[in-house]
């Protein structure tokens, strides 16, 4: 009996992700726990219920790929951290380098005060649809088998 992809299952897939009509952003074998929040939400939804050997192609809309703003963090920043001539209105976007990893991040102004701004940190692909091509390599129960010596205890009758 084949195991279906559902929350809590360990899943291994061959995946190709590409900005729709643009660059390939990943082409690899990936293993993850379904429903743990480590995979693109839209891809998880597309894979739900599939079994080992299944293949699927499609497109993930921006909100279900990298652009669900409701789940992205905000940060307070001083106006002085932005260029003097910048229009700092709600909705304005700026590109910055991430401090931790040096990767680009989009700062979207969500509140503008006299001296301080609140910005939402967006992924650079937040507005992009993502095309996917996936093959399910393996679906399994995440619970490993017991180690030798950890077998179920059986009460001995005397």
C-alpha positions, 0 to 999 in steps of 0.5 A, a space after each residue: 500500500 502506498 502512503 499518501 502525502 499528508 501532514 506529518 509525513 516525511 516527503 522526498 521530491 525531485 523539484 524544479 522551481 522557476 520564476 514564471 517565464 524567468 530564471 530557475 531558482 532551484 533544481 534538486 532533490 528535497 526532503 521535508 516534513 509535510 505541513 511543518 512550514 518549511 516548504 512553499 505553501 502553494 507547493 504543499 497544497 499541490 502535493 497533498 494526497 500524492 503518492 510515491 511516483 506521482 508527477 505534477 506541474 503547475 504554477 504557484 500564485 505569488 501569495 502562496 509562494 514567497 509573497 504572503 505578507 500576513 506571515 512576514 515580519 515587520 521592523 521599525 527603522 529610523 527615517 535617517 536610515 533611508 536616502 534623504 531624497 526618498 519618498 517615504 510613503 506607505 506602500 513604497 518599496 526599497 531593496 536592501 541587503 540582509 544583515 545576516 546573509 547579505 541577500 537582497 530583501 525588500 522593505 515595504 513601508 507599512 506605517 510612516 511616522 515623523 521620525 520612524 517607519 515600520 517596514 515589512 520585510 519581503 522576499 525579492 520574489 514576493 510578487 512573482 508566480 513560481 512554476 514547479 515541476 515535481 516528482 514524488 520520490 518517497 513518502 514515509 512515516 517520520 517515526 524511525 523504527 526502534 533501535 536494537 535493544 529498544 524493542 517493545 517490552 514484553 512482560 514475562 509470565 512466570 
